[in-house]
Amino acid sequence: MENLYSLVIHPPEPILILVKSMKNQLATEVGWFNSKNSVGHITICEFKATEKGIENIKNQINKVCNTLSPVEVHLNEFGSFQNGAFFIAPDNDSKKNLKHIMKRFHKSLLVPNMLKSDNPHLSIARRLKPENLVKANRLFTTIDLDFVCDSVVLRQFDENIKQFFVTDTFEFKGNPQPESIQGTLF
């Protein structure tokens, strides 16, 4: 049987607590919304895998993390997408660094039908109606958060509670990539 997984970046606990309180504030203002109960995260990708397949994918994630170095992330503005998503966005340098990390996983993970996220953001709400998006923008106007992205988190979807839960955390090791050695033919 296949399970649904997501590979994400989890900010540290104080930011997760702040995001949860923002979700609660917004719910007080607009009622229930998609992702209201989701723990704050920056999505890298989603995919399905069997129990046997996920072990292979975990090995692939470990190999990528072995070569990644921690990066500073600065979240400094709110944004939204046409689909009603309301989120906290990273500054330009952080966005560039996060995209680099995301692309490394996208290129390295050999997973069929992987849904890739290529626009790093920390979601507050998804699928808000236009009038509720206006309320969110009025409610939240300034933000200034910093954290060090030094790991990724693998989460599995629980069909019963309709939420993801953390199964594994993979630390960045900052080891240089082995250079390929080019031989010569005689």
N, C-alpha and C positions, 0 to 999 in steps of 0.2 A: 504494500500500500504506500502511496506517495503522500507526503506531508508538504505543506507550504512553509517556506522559510524566507526570512529576510536578513540581509546583511546590512547593518547600520552602524552609524557613529552615535554613541551615547555621550552627551555632555556629562560633566560631573553632577553629583546629587543636588547641590544647591541650585543649579540651573534647572534640573528636572523638577524640583519642588516649585520654583518660580513658574515654569511652564504650566504645571498642574494648577496652580492658583490662577493663572491667566485664563486657562480653560474654564475653570469654575466661575470666574468673573463673567466671562463671555456667556456661559450657559445661563447665568442669572439674568442677563440682559436679553438674550435671544431664544432661550430654551435649548433643548437637546440639539446636538449637531454631530455630523460624522467626525470620528476620531476624538470625541470628547474624553473618552476614557483611555485613550492610547498614551503610553509613556513617551515623552519627548524624544525625538531622534532625528537623525539626518540619514535618509535612505540611500544606500548604494545600489542594491538590487534585490529582486525577489525571484524565487524559483521554487520548483517542486523537486523533491528527491525522495527516494526510498531510504529505509534505515541503512541498507548496505551502501547506497550511493552517497549518503551524507558524510560517511567516514572519509571517502575519497575527496569530497569537496572540502572538508575540514583540513585535510593535508594540504590541499592547494591553497587555502586561506593562510595556513601557517607559513608556507613558502613565500607568499607575497609579503606577509607581515615581517618576516625575517629581514627583508631588505628595506622596509619603510622606516623613516625616522619621524619622531613626533613633530608636529607643527602647531604653532600658535594660531588660534582661531578667535576672531573678533566679530561678534554679531552686533550690528549697530543700526538696523532699520527694519521696519515692517514692510511687508509686501503682500501682493495677492496675485493669483492667476485667474484667467478667464473662467475656469471650472469652479470658482468659489473657494479655492484654498486661500487661507490667511496664514502668514508665516513670518518668522524672524529670519532676516537675510544676513549673510556674512558680508564684510567689506570686500573690496576688490582683491586685495592680496590673499585674504583667507579663502575667497571663492576659488582663486587660481590654485592654491595649495590643496584644497579639498577636491577640486576636479581632478587634479593629478592623482590623488589617492584613489578616487572612484574609478578613473580610467585604468589604473593598474589592475584593479580587481576585474573590471569588465573584460580586459584583454587576456587575463591570466586564468580566470575560472572557466573550465571546460564544462559548461552546464547548458543543456538544450533548453530553448524557450525562456531564457532569462530575461526578465523585465529590468531594464537598466534605467537608473535615474542619473541624469547628467547635469542637473541644476541644484546644487546643494542649498538646502533650506531646512529650517526647524519648524515643522508645522504646528500651528495652534488649532486650526479647524480646517475641515475639508467640506466641499459641496455646500457652502453657505449660499443662501438666496442673496440676490443683489442688495436688498434692503438690510440684511444682516451683515453683509460685508461693510456697508457704510457704517453701521453701528460699531463693528469691530475697529474700524479705522478711527472712529471718534473716541472709543474707549482706550485704545492703546496708541500713543503718539511718539514716545521716545523709548529707546532701549540701548543699553551699552553693557555687553557681556563679553567676558574673555574666558577662554579655557585652552588647555593643551590637548590636542587630539593625539593620543598615544596608543590607541587601540581601536579595534572594531568588535562588534557584538553580533553573534549569530542568534536569531530568534526563530522560534517555531510557532505556527499558528495553532491555537487551541479552538477547535470547532465548537466546543461546549460554551465557552465564554466569549467567543468571537473576538479574541485578543491574542497578540503575540506574547510569548514569554521567553526570557533569555535562557539559552542552553549553554553557550560558550562565550568566553571573552578571549580575544587574541591580541596580545601586546605587540607593539612595534619594536623590533630589535635593532634597527639601524645598521645592520651589517651590509657592507658593500656587496653589490651583485658580482658574482664570479664573472670575470671577463672570458668571453669565448676565445679560445686559442686557435689561431689560424695556422694551419700547417702549410708546408710547401711541397709540391710534387716534384720529384727529380726525374 
